[in-house]
Amino acid sequence: MARICAITGKRPVKGSIINRKGQSKKSGGIGTHVTSITSRLFRPNLQWIRVRMPNGGTKRMWVSVKAIKAGLVEKV
């Protein structure tokens, strides 16, 4: 199962690591240059918690910390 928040739908997003080399113009150099770009993932802060369901039962699911702090779920 993918790590996606069951409440908010938050999921990992693609991004890049950009490596630069050289001295900045602000510091008296000729400027920085990009030497490599590597793809990476920005992962949401998900917790595997037991949640009380509306019918009174409990279920374990991935929930983002933002949803827990906002009170969107009731922890058991």
C-alpha positions as CSV (number, residue, x, y, z in Angstrom):
1,M,0.0,0.0,0.0
2,A,1.3,3.4,-0.9
3,R,2.0,5.9,1.8
4,I,-0.9,8.3,1.2
5,C,-2.8,10.1,3.9
6,A,-6.3,8.5,4.3
7,I,-7.8,11.9,5.4
8,T,-6.1,14.7,3.4
9,G,-4.8,12.7,0.4
10,K,-1.2,13.9,0.9
11,R,1.3,11.9,-1.0
12,P,5.0,12.0,-1.9
13,V,5.9,14.7,-4.5
14,K,8.8,14.6,-6.9
15,G,11.5,17.3,-6.7
16,S,15.2,17.8,-7.4
17,I,18.5,18.1,-5.5
18,I,20.5,20.7,-7.4
19,N,24.3,20.8,-6.7
20,R,26.1,24.0,-7.4
21,K,29.8,24.8,-7.5
22,G,31.7,28.1,-7.5
23,Q,31.8,31.3,-5.7
24,S,28.7,33.5,-5.8
25,K,28.9,36.9,-7.6
26,K,27.8,38.5,-4.3
27,S,31.0,37.1,-2.7
28,G,33.2,38.4,-5.5
29,G,33.3,35.3,-7.7
30,I,32.1,34.7,-11.3
31,G,28.9,33.0,-10.2
32,T,27.8,29.5,-9.3
33,H,27.2,26.8,-11.9
34,V,24.9,23.7,-11.7
35,T,27.0,20.6,-11.6
36,S,24.3,17.9,-11.2
37,I,20.6,17.5,-10.7
38,T,19.3,14.4,-8.9
39,S,15.6,13.5,-8.5
40,R,14.3,13.0,-5.0
41,L,11.0,12.6,-3.1
42,F,9.4,15.0,-0.6
43,R,7.6,12.7,1.7
44,P,4.7,13.9,3.9
45,N,4.9,13.3,7.7
46,L,2.6,10.3,8.0
47,Q,1.9,8.3,11.1
48,W,0.4,4.7,11.2
49,I,-2.2,5.2,13.9
50,R,-5.4,3.6,15.2
51,V,-8.4,5.8,14.3
52,R,-11.9,5.6,15.7
53,M,-14.4,5.2,12.9
54,P,-17.8,6.9,12.9
55,N,-19.6,3.6,13.5
56,G,-17.6,3.1,16.7
57,G,-15.0,0.6,15.4
58,T,-11.3,1.2,15.1
59,K,-9.1,1.0,12.0
60,R,-5.3,1.5,11.5
61,M,-4.4,3.9,8.7
62,W,-1.8,6.3,7.5
63,V,-2.7,9.8,8.7
64,S,-0.7,13.0,8.2
65,V,0.4,14.9,11.3
66,K,-1.3,18.0,10.0
67,A,-4.7,16.1,10.0
68,I,-4.0,14.8,13.6
69,K,-3.2,18.3,14.9
70,A,-6.2,19.8,13.2
71,G,-8.4,17.3,15.0
72,L,-9.7,15.7,11.8
73,V,-9.3,12.2,13.3
74,E,-9.8,10.8,16.7
75,K,-6.9,8.6,17.9
76,V,-7.6,5.5,20.0
